Amino acid sequence: MAGLAGTLAVVLSGLLAMAIYRPRPFVALPPGQVTLLVPHDPSSSFPSDHAAGSAAFAVGMWLLAPPSSSARWVFAGVALLVGFSRLMAGVHWPSDVLGSFVLGGLAAGVTPWVLRPLYPLIESVLAWFERAEGWFRLR
């Protein structure tokens, strides 16, 4: 579910980027004010695909992992580091990253609802993989 939430967030992020153009910091600011750490095309700055996907995965893990699981904190930390890295690389504005975190959280929140009709199919695919795994263990 967390992986599917991340995928949904990246798809939604791509659609938003096509609908809303916002120049990236290295395009909008005068030369020398932004140090671009990685080469990047001057496409729309909002939203950040990386931040949205990592936030959706982190929120998905937060919702699905047991409360005592350290994975919840690890993925939340990774999502924050991804957002920070996009700022430090000079390719996004802070509001791009914050908006992407919101988008990722919303994607994670709706993923179980969107996938509910597919639960029987998902369960049968998982059962098939478990049978296949058991078959390979016997060999």
C-alpha positions in Angstrom: 0.0 0.0 0.0 2.8 2.4 0.8 4.5 1.8 -2.5 1.2 2.3 -4.4 0.6 5.5 -2.4 4.0 6.8 -3.5 3.2 5.9 -7.1 -0.1 7.7 -6.9 1.6 10.8 -5.5 4.2 10.9 -8.3 1.4 10.5 -10.9 -0.6 13.3 -9.3 2.5 15.4 -9.0 3.2 15.0 -12.7 -0.4 16.0 -13.6 -0.2 19.1 -11.4 3.2 20.1 -12.9 1.5 20.0 -16.4 -1.3 22.3 -15.1 0.7 24.7 -13.0 4.0 26.3 -14.2 6.2 27.8 -11.5 9.8 28.6 -12.5 12.5 26.9 -10.5 14.8 28.9 -8.2 17.7 28.7 -10.5 15.6 30.1 -13.4 13.7 32.8 -11.4 16.5 34.2 -9.3 19.4 36.3 -10.7 22.6 34.3 -11.6 24.8 33.6 -8.7 22.1 33.5 -6.1 21.4 29.8 -6.4 24.1 27.2 -6.6 22.7 24.3 -8.6 24.1 21.1 -7.2 22.8 18.8 -9.9 22.0 19.5 -13.5 18.2 20.0 -14.0 15.9 21.1 -16.8 14.0 24.3 -16.3 10.6 22.5 -16.0 7.9 23.5 -13.5 9.1 23.7 -9.9 5.8 22.8 -8.3 5.3 20.2 -7.1 8.4 18.1 -6.3 7.9 14.5 -7.5 10.6 13.3 -5.1 9.1 15.0 -2.1 5.6 13.9 -2.9 6.5 10.3 -3.5 8.7 10.0 -0.4 6.1 11.7 1.8 3.3 9.3 0.5 5.5 6.3 1.2 6.3 7.6 4.7 2.7 8.4 5.5 1.7 5.0 4.1 4.2 3.3 6.3 3.0 5.4 9.3 -0.5 4.2 8.7 0.3 0.5 8.1 3.3 -0.3 10.3 2.7 -1.3 13.9 3.0 1.6 16.4 6.1 0.1 17.9 7.9 -0.2 14.5 10.9 1.9 14.0 10.2 1.8 10.2 7.6 4.5 10.7 10.3 6.9 12.0 12.9 5.9 9.5 10.7 6.6 6.5 9.5 9.8 8.0 13.1 10.9 8.4 13.9 9.8 4.9 11.0 11.9 3.5 12.2 15.0 5.4 15.8 14.4 4.1 14.5 14.1 0.5 12.6 17.4 0.9 15.6 19.1 2.4 17.9 17.7 -0.4 15.6 19.2 -3.1 16.0 22.6 -1.4 19.7 22.3 -1.0 20.1 21.2 -4.6 18.5 24.5 -5.7 15.8 22.9 -7.7 12.7 23.7 -5.6 11.3 26.4 -3.4 10.3 25.6 0.2 6.6 25.9 -0.6 7.1 23.3 -3.4 8.3 20.8 -0.9 5.7 21.6 1.7 2.9 21.4 -0.9 4.4 18.1 -2.1 4.3 16.7 1.4 0.6 17.6 1.6 0.0 16.0 -1.7 1.9 12.9 -0.6 -0.1 12.7 2.6 -3.4 13.0 0.7 -2.3 10.3 -1.7 -1.5 7.9 1.1 -4.8 8.7 2.8 -6.9 7.9 -0.3 -4.9 4.9 -1.5 -6.7 2.3 0.7 -10.1 3.8 -0.3 -9.2 3.8 -4.1 -7.9 0.2 -3.9 -10.8 -1.2 -1.9 -12.5 -2.6 -5.0 -9.3 -4.4 -5.9 -8.8 -6.1 -2.6 -10.0 -9.5 -3.8 -7.6 -9.4 -6.7 -4.7 -8.2 -4.5 -5.5 -11.0 -2.1 -5.5 -13.7 -4.8 -2.2 -12.4 -6.3 -0.6 -12.5 -2.8 -1.9 -16.0 -2.2 -0.5 -17.1 -5.5 2.9 -15.7 -4.6 2.8 -17.4 -1.2 2.1 -20.8 -2.9 4.9 -20.2 -5.4 7.2 -19.3 -2.5 6.3 -22.5 -0.7 6.9 -24.5 -3.9 10.4 -23.0 -4.2 11.2 -23.7 -0.5 10.5 -27.4 -1.0 13.1 -27.6 -3.8 
